[in-house]
């Protein structure tokens, strides 16, 4: 089972509008073309679809995503308008992959760059994990870990301690994917007697400079996406491999 993560498109209604380092609509199309070649079974778009809060930007995203040869799902980032997203295409909070499943978490705090789950969403997450012991991948927008960039770490998931405390009871959680950071990231996160793989993803739009104290664009890097291959067997249970690809 091949899952591909894409994130942080930052589209405008104007397809020729520029970002700091490129044209988001062109980069979106280039990344999607590369993703199609990966022959994914599922594609996850993990937030910040729009930059200009326009209905047209979401319509463009859906128009392009519908050309994928597989199911796809999205969730909101801090820049997004969930109502406009839902008007174009509904959002789900879980995906059944047979031996595996995906949970999609909304970490958006309206009007704020940082994220938070809050008690209600954390309770729902625990209920979902209580009901199903299959190997689980969690997708979200805001990182639940520090990525080493001072300014970015300040606007990550604010209630990460509560998040990890909830997860500590559920060893079926194997992988966490996040967006927001506009760069590749990987960590084996120790949690009690288990370890969870935590992965960040390059943006479809501009890339951020890793390790920066203040906001900075990484002009030497390129847009990309993350591939996650999920496996399951009776003897070994859930296994996986993940890597990042960049477009030329």
For each residue, the residues with C-beta under 8 A, 3 or more apart:
1: 41 42 97 98 99 100 229 230 231
2: 38 39 40 41 42 227 228 229 230
3: 40 41 42 43 44 97 102 137 227 228 229 230
4: 35 38 40 42 43 44 225 226 227 228
5: 43 44 46 139 177 179 199 201 225 226 228
6: 9 31 32 35 43 44 45 46 201 204 225
7: 45 46 47 48 77 141 179 180 201 202 203 204
8: 46 47 48 77 179 180 182 201 203 204 205
9: 6 24 27 28 45 48 49 50 61 203 204 205
10: 19 24 48 49 50 51 79 203 204 205 206
11: 24 25 28 49 50 51 52 57 58 60 61
12: 15 17 24 25 50 51 52 54 57
13: 17 52 54 56 57 60
14: 17
15: 12 23 25 26 60
16: 23 25
17: 12 13 14 23 24 25 52
18: 22 23
19: 10 22 23 24 51 205 206
20: 206 217
21: 206 207 217 219
22: 18 19 26 27 205 206 223
23: 15 16 17 18 19 26 27
24: 9 10 11 12 17 19 27 28 51 204 205
25: 11 12 15 16 17 28 29 60
26: 15 22 23 29 30
27: 9 22 23 24 30 31 204 205 223 247
28: 9 11 24 25 31 32 60 61 64 204 205
29: 25 26 32 33 64
30: 26 27 33 34 223 247
31: 6 27 28 34 35 204 223 224 225 247
32: 6 28 29 35 36 64 65 67 68
33: 29 30 36 37
34: 30 31 37 38 225 245 247
35: 4 6 31 32 38 40 43 68 225
36: 32 33 39 67 68 69
37: 33 34
38: 2 4 34 35 227 245
39: 2 36 69
40: 2 3 4 35 43 68 69 70 227
41: 1 2 3 70 71 97
42: 1 2 3 4 70 71 72 73 95 97 102
43: 3 4 5 6 35 40 65 68 70 71 72 73
44: 3 4 5 6 72 73 74 75 102 104 139 177
45: 6 7 9 49 61 65 72 73 74 75
46: 5 6 7 8 74 75 77 139 140 141 177 178 179 201
47: 7 8 74 75 76 77 78 79 80 108 141 179 180
48: 7 8 9 10 51 77 78 79 80 141 179 180 203
49: 9 10 11 45 57 58 61 74 76 77 79 80 85
50: 9 10 11 12 53 54 57 58 61 79 80 81 84
51: 10 11 12 19 24 48 57 79 205
52: 11 12 13 17 57
53: 50 57 79 81 84
54: 12 13 50 57 58 84
55: 58 59 84 87 88
56: 13 59 60
57: 11 12 13 49 50 51 52 53 54 60 61
58: 11 49 50 54 55 61 62 81 84 85 87 88
59: 55 56 62 63 88
60: 11 13 15 25 28 56 57 63 64
61: 9 11 28 45 49 50 57 58 64 65 74 88
62: 58 59 65 66 88 89
63: 59 60 66 67
64: 28 29 32 60 61 67
65: 32 43 45 61 62 68 72 74
66: 62 63
67: 32 36 63 64
68: 32 35 36 40 43 65 72
69: 36 39 40
70: 40 41 42 43
71: 41 42 43 95
72: 42 43 44 45 65 68
73: 42 43 44 45 91 92 95 102 104
74: 44 45 46 47 49 61 65 85 89 91
75: 44 45 46 47 91 104 105 106 139 140 141
76: 47 49 80 81 82 85 91 106 108 141
77: 7 8 46 47 48 49 80 108 141 142 179 180
78: 47 48 108 109 112 113 114 115 141 142 155 180
79: 10 47 48 49 50 51 53
80: 47 48 49 50 76 77 84 85 108
81: 50 53 58 76 84 85
82: 76 85 86 91 106 108
83: 86 87
84: 50 53 54 55 58 80 81 87 88
85: 49 58 74 76 80 81 82 88 89 91
86: 82 83 89 90 91
87: 55 58 83 84
88: 55 58 59 61 62 84 85
89: 62 74 85 86
90: 86
91: 73 74 75 76 82 85 86 104 106
92: 73 95 104
93: 103 104 105 106 124 128
94: 101 102 103 104 128
95: 42 71 73 92 101 102 104
96: 101
97: 1 3 41 42 100 101 102 230
98: 1 232
99: 1 134 135 230 232 238
100: 1 97 134 135 136 137 230 232 238
101: 94 95 96 97 132 134 135 136 137
102: 3 42 44 73 94 95 97 136 137 138 139
103: 93 94 125 128 129 136 137 138 139
104: 44 73 75 91 92 93 94 95 138 139 140
105: 75 93 117 121 125 138 139 140
106: 75 76 82 91 93 121 140 141
107: 115 116 117 140 141 142 157
108: 47 76 77 78 80 82 115 141
109: 78 112 114 115 116 158
110:
111:
112: 78 109
113: 78 155
114: 78 109 142 154 155 156 157 158
115: 78 107 108 109 140 141 142 155 156 157 158 180
116: 107 109 157 158 159
117: 105 107 121 122 125 157 159 162 163
118: 121 122 159
119: 122 123
120: 123 124
121: 105 106 117 118 124 125
122: 117 118 119 125 126 159 162 163 166
123: 119 120 126 127
124: 93 120 121 127 128
125: 103 105 117 121 122 128 129 166
126: 122 123 129 130 166 169 170
127: 123 124 130 131
128: 93 94 103 124 125 131 132
129: 103 125 126 132 136 166 167 169 170 172 173
130: 126 127 170
131: 127 128
132: 101 128 129 136 172
133: 172
134: 99 100 101 172 238
135: 99 100 101 172 174 230 232 237 238
136: 100 101 102 103 129 132 170 172 173 174 175
137: 3 100 101 102 103 174 175 176 177 228 230
138: 102 103 104 105 173 175 176 177
139: 5 44 46 75 102 103 104 105 176 177 178
140: 46 75 104 105 106 107 115 144 157 176 177 178 179
141: 7 46 47 48 75 76 77 78 106 107 108 115 178 179 180
142: 77 78 107 114 115 155 156 157 178 180
143: 146 147 152 156 157 178 180 181 185 198 200
144: 140 156 157 160 163 164 176 178 198
145: 156 160 187 189 198
146: 143 153 156
147: 143 152 153 156 181 183 185 200 210
148: 153 210 211
149: 152 153 181 208 209 210 211 212 213
150: 153 154 212 213 214
151: 154 155 212 213 214 215
152: 143 147 149 155 156 180 181 208 212
153: 146 147 148 149 150 156
154: 114 150 151
155: 78 113 114 115 142 151 152 180
156: 114 115 142 143 144 145 146 147 152 153 160 180
157: 107 114 115 116 117 140 142 143 144 160 163
158: 109 114 115 116
159: 116 117 118 122 162 163
160: 144 145 156 157 163 164
161: 164 165
162: 117 122 159 165 166
163: 117 122 144 157 159 160 166 167
164: 144 160 161 167 168 189 191
165: 161 162 168
166: 122 125 126 129 162 163 169 170
167: 129 163 164 170 173 191 196
168: 164 165 191 192
169: 126 129 166
170: 126 129 130 136 166 167 173
171: 194
172: 129 132 133 134 135 136 238
173: 129 136 138 167 170 176 196
174: 135 136 137 196 197 238 240
175: 136 137 138 196 197 198 199 228 240 242
176: 137 138 139 140 144 173 189 196 197 198 199
177: 5 44 46 137 138 139 140 199 200 201 226 228
178: 46 139 140 141 142 143 144 181 198 199 200 201
179: 5 7 8 46 47 48 77 140 141 200 201 203
180: 7 8 47 48 77 78 115 141 142 143 152 155 156 200
181: 143 147 149 152 178 185 200 201 208
182: 8 202 203 205 206 207 208 218
183: 147 200 202 203 207 208 209 210 218 221
184: 200 201 202 224 226 244
185: 143 147 181 198 199 200 201
186: 197 198 199 200 242
187: 145 197 198 199
188: 195 196 197 198
189: 145 164 176 195 196 197 198
190: 194 195
191: 164 167 168 194 195 196
192: 168
193:
194: 171 190 191
195: 188 189 190 191
196: 167 173 174 175 176 188 189 191
197: 174 175 176 186 187 188 189 240 242
198: 143 144 145 175 176 178 185 186 187 188 189
199: 5 175 176 177 178 185 186 187 226 228 242
200: 143 147 177 178 179 180 181 183 184 185 186
201: 5 6 7 8 46 177 178 179 181 184 185 224 225 226 244
202: 7 182 183 184 207 221 222 223 224 225 226 244 246
203: 7 8 9 10 48 179 182 183 206 207 208 223
204: 6 7 8 9 10 24 27 28 31 223 225
205: 8 9 10 19 22 24 27 28 51 182 223
206: 10 19 20 21 22 182 203 217
207: 21 182 183 202 203 217 218 221 222 223
208: 149 152 181 182 183 203 212 215 216 217 218
209: 149 183 212 216 217 218
210: 147 148 149 183 218
211: 148 149
212: 149 150 151 152 208 209 215 216
213: 149 150 151
214: 150 151
215: 151 208 212
216: 208 209 212
217: 20 21 206 207 208 209
218: 182 183 207 208 209 210 221
219: 21
220:
221: 183 202 207 218 246
222: 202 207 246 247 248
223: 22 27 30 31 202 203 204 205 207 246 247
224: 31 184 201 202 244 245 246 247
225: 4 5 6 31 34 35 201 202 204 244 245
226: 4 5 177 184 199 201 202 242 243 244 245
227: 2 3 4 38 40 242 243 244 245
228: 2 3 4 5 137 175 177 199 240 241 242
229: 1 2 3 240 241 242
230: 1 2 3 97 99 100 135 137 238 239 240
231: 1 238 239 240
232: 98 99 100 135 237 238 239
233: 236 237 239
234:
235:
236: 233 239
237: 135 232 233
238: 99 100 134 135 172 174 230 231 232
239: 230 231 232 233 236
240: 174 175 197 228 229 230 231
241: 228 229
242: 175 186 197 199 226 227 228 229
243: 226 227
244: 184 201 202 224 225 226 227
245: 34 38 224 225 226 227
246: 202 221 222 223 224
247: 27 30 31 34 222 223 224
248: 222
